[in-house]
Amino acid sequence: MLKQKNYLALGAVVIVVVLLLSLPTRTTDRIKLAVGSWFLPLFGLASAGQQLPVDLADSALTRHELLKQVDNLRRENQQLRSQAVQSAAIARENDQLRALFNWQRQSPWKLKLANVVMRDPANWWRTVQIDLGSRDGLRENLPVITAAGLVGRVSSVSLTRSQIVLIGDPNCRVSATVENAARDMGVVLASGPLDTSLVQLTYLASSANLKPGQSVVTSGLGGVFPKGIPIGQIVYANSVEYGLYTEAQVKLNANLGSLEQVWVLFK
């Protein structure tokens, strides 16, 4: 019985093969395509299953390579931070130069730009050194300013360097005028060492009508500082020596503690 079934199956296969061989070529190709489409998903799944371990092996990195990439990223981050700091410094310098050049356009004086290269280590806010000297035409007692206002005067000159004594130093007295109705005049002297942004304006008339916020400028007297250079603003005033004269505290316009570049004024 079993042999008879096998013979029948074999005969059926032979008949199918004979029929396929007898069919036209175009029809045979269509049948092959249809049969192949039935098994294609299975072939694709098997192929993907074989390719997946290969892809995972290609994409996997060793611990050493991962640490190397992390180190490279850390270095790039540090480099970008350094560039950001440099960009901020350049922006501040550009702002300072823009303000200084604007001052130069507004003023009728001949100015020369200088860099502050050193401060007095004993009393750093009273004197500084700049990178201009006698070869650049500098001489003693030339006024020194910033875009904000008066800084001081040239006190000594070498070939390539000059020392600047700052306003507020006992060796830098300035004749000044208060910009009020009376045009009160006095002399700027040194103030205490606690606040370098303040100077003392003294020898004002006893009748001087001073108010906080009034501007103080150079008077032009004394032959060193031209008239009209801004110095600062009145903070408060009081009578001294039993009312013989008036003194005032003046807040300087220029920040003497952070000088980087200054203008030397040629009269």
Rosetta blueprint (number, residue, H / E / L):
1 M L
2 L H
3 K H
4 Q H
5 K H
6 N H
7 Y H
8 L H
9 A H
10 L H
11 G H
12 A H
13 V H
14 V H
15 I H
16 V H
17 V H
18 V H
19 L H
20 L H
21 L H
22 S H
23 L L
24 P L
25 T H
26 R H
27 T H
28 T H
29 D H
30 R H
31 I H
32 K H
33 L H
34 A H
35 V H
36 G H
37 S H
38 W H
39 F H
40 L H
41 P H
42 L H
43 F H
44 G H
45 L H
46 A H
47 S H
48 A H
49 G H
50 Q H
51 Q H
52 L H
53 P H
54 V H
55 D H
56 L H
57 A H
58 D H
59 S H
60 A L
61 L L
62 T L
63 R H
64 H H
65 E H
66 L H
67 L H
68 K H
69 Q H
70 V H
71 D H
72 N H
73 L H
74 R H
75 R H
76 E H
77 N H
78 Q H
79 Q H
80 L H
81 R H
82 S H
83 Q H
84 A H
85 V H
86 Q H
87 S H
88 A H
89 A H
90 I H
91 A H
92 R H
93 E H
94 N H
95 D H
96 Q H
97 L H
98 R H
99 A H
100 L H
101 F H
102 N H
103 W H
104 Q H
105 R H
106 Q H
107 S L
108 P L
109 W L
110 K E
111 L E
112 K E
113 L E
114 A E
115 N E
116 V E
117 V E
118 M E
119 R E
120 D L
121 P L
122 A L
123 N L
124 W L
125 W L
126 R L
127 T E
128 V E
129 Q E
130 I E
131 D L
132 L L
133 G L
134 S H
135 R H
136 D H
137 G L
138 L L
139 R L
140 E L
141 N L
142 L L
143 P E
144 V E
145 I E
146 T L
147 A L
148 A L
149 G L
150 L E
151 V E
152 G E
153 R E
154 V E
155 S E
156 S E
157 V E
158 S L
159 L L
160 T L
161 R L
162 S E
163 Q E
164 I E
165 V E
166 L E
167 I L
168 G L
169 D L
170 P L
171 N L
172 C L
173 R L
174 V E
175 S E
176 A E
177 T E
178 V E
179 E L
180 N L
181 A L
182 A L
183 R L
184 D L
185 M E
186 G E
187 V E
188 V E
189 L E
190 A L
191 S L
192 G L
193 P L
194 L L
195 D L
196 T L
197 S L
198 L E
199 V E
200 Q E
201 L E
202 T E
203 Y E
204 L E
205 A E
206 S L
207 S L
208 A L
209 N L
210 L L
211 K L
212 P L
213 G L
214 Q L
215 S E
216 V E
217 V E
218 T E
219 S L
220 G L
221 L L
222 G L
223 G L
224 V L
225 F L
226 P L
227 K L
228 G L
229 I L
230 P E
231 I E
232 G E
233 Q E
234 I E
235 V E
236 Y E
237 A E
238 N E
239 S E
240 V E
241 E L
242 Y L
243 G L
244 L L
245 Y E
246 T E
247 E E
248 A E
249 Q E
250 V E
251 K E
252 L E
253 N L
254 A L
255 N L
256 L H
257 G H
258 S H
259 L L
260 E L
261 Q E
262 V E
263 W E
264 V E
265 L E
266 F E
267 K L
